[in-house]
Amino acid sequence: MIRPLLIQPHEVKGIVGMADAIEAVRLGFREWGENSQINAPRRRIHIPTGVRVSVHQGGVPASGATGLMTHCEWVKPLSDHQEYPRLNHPVIVLYDAKEGELKAIIIGEITCSELPNNIAVTGLRTAATSALGTDLLARRDAERVGLFGSSGQARNHLVALARIRKIKQVKVYSRSAENRRKFAEEMEPVLNLQVQPVSRPEDAVRGVDMILTATNSSVPVFDGRWLEQGVHVTSIVGSNIGLVQGGFAKAKRR
Ligand SMILES: NC(=O)c1ccc[n+]([C@@H]2O[C@H](COP(=O)([O-])OP(=O)(O)OC[C@H]3O[C@@H](n4cnc5c(N)ncnc54)[C@H](OP(=O)(O)O)[C@@H]3O)[C@@H](O)[C@H]2O)c1
């Protein structure tokens, strides 16, 4: 008799270190590069209430796994930013890659051991993917980070960046002085490095080697003319093209 595991949200809190998550993503991309059929682009539907359902399908044969992940949010696109009034549990349906046996149904946002209670939509895989891209593209000696945003994604991303480079300095900007101060206070002990809240976007761009924008803004958060030579920039702004095509949002996020 087949007995797939049913894993509950509290069981996936803090179960993987960020460094391992990055290596898992690296393996997935490597295998996808060798065979385009083992992965498929994300599919997303929107219904007029603002409820959005996303499905991500893929397999990593080398790790013995294939299947899909689905997540559903209530999204509110506003003129200059996007809000998520309600986040719901994602579900992963996991099959073994050898014979396709159903192994597990995992309910809940998997979080990293460094920040077990930090919840953001697909927070772990987003940060691990950004870090992998940064690892391959940023200068080897990059050590100063400029961060935009001080919420769930920014927290995960800072942990992930610290796993791929020896970070010596972090500057964080978000519009609320209280939010950026709290971010610095919380993240310093997690990473054992100094995090400096800055009060102007420009200060987070100048004098850094890597910039990461993890905000819910739908418009640019800094002026590209401030960028210095050789700086690596990652933006995680999600596409809202489906919302525009469905008539739920007026303009594309930029
Ligand atoms: N690419 C992907 O695969 C992917 C996956 C999941 C999520 N995302 C994106 O990640 C975004 C952030 O997620 P989250 O959970 O961290 O969002 P969140 O909880 O809604 O927080 C938004 C953050 O953005 C900051 N912010 C807004 N405007 C800003 C500006 N002009 N300059 C600097 N900071 C600004 C806010 O701080 P203040 O209020 O203090 O300014 C806050 O810290 C989401 O909106 C989503 O689009 C992308």
The ligand as an ORCA input file, in Angstrom:
! r2SCAN-3c Opt
* xyz 0 1
  N      10.637     37.095     -8.258
  C       9.986     36.194     -7.545
  O      10.015     34.993     -7.808
  C       9.205     36.654     -6.362
  C       8.651     35.713     -5.497
  C       7.949     36.153     -4.402
  C       7.799     37.522     -4.183
  N       8.345     38.397     -5.064
  C       8.209     39.853     -4.874
  O       8.848     40.242     -3.677
  C       8.184     41.403     -3.194
  C       8.561     41.632     -1.744
  O       8.074     40.568     -0.936
  P       7.896     40.744      0.644
  O       7.163     39.540      1.123
  O       9.190     41.072      1.271
  O       6.918     42.006      0.602
  P       6.176     42.903      1.702
  O       6.086     42.168      2.995
  O       4.944     43.400      1.042
  O       7.188     44.121      1.925
  C       7.430     45.069      0.976
  C       8.715     45.790      1.354
  O       9.041     46.763      0.365
  C       9.472     47.961      1.045
  N       9.314     49.052      0.073
  C       8.224     49.424     -0.617
  N       8.504     50.458     -1.436
  C       9.823     50.728     -1.274
  C      10.708     51.669     -1.855
  N      10.298     52.571     -2.765
  N      12.005     51.646     -1.477
  C      12.455     50.761     -0.565
  N      11.647     49.832      0.034
  C      10.347     49.833     -0.321
  C       8.618     48.007      2.286
  O       9.189     48.727      3.338
  P       8.733     50.251      3.695
  O       7.247     50.226      3.828
  O       9.473     50.541      4.958
  O       9.202     51.076      2.537
  C       8.645     46.511      2.693
  O       9.818     46.214      3.405
  C       6.700     41.100     -3.475
  O       5.957     42.271     -3.678
  C       6.756     40.259     -4.751
  O       6.412     40.985     -5.899
  C       9.049     37.984     -6.128
*
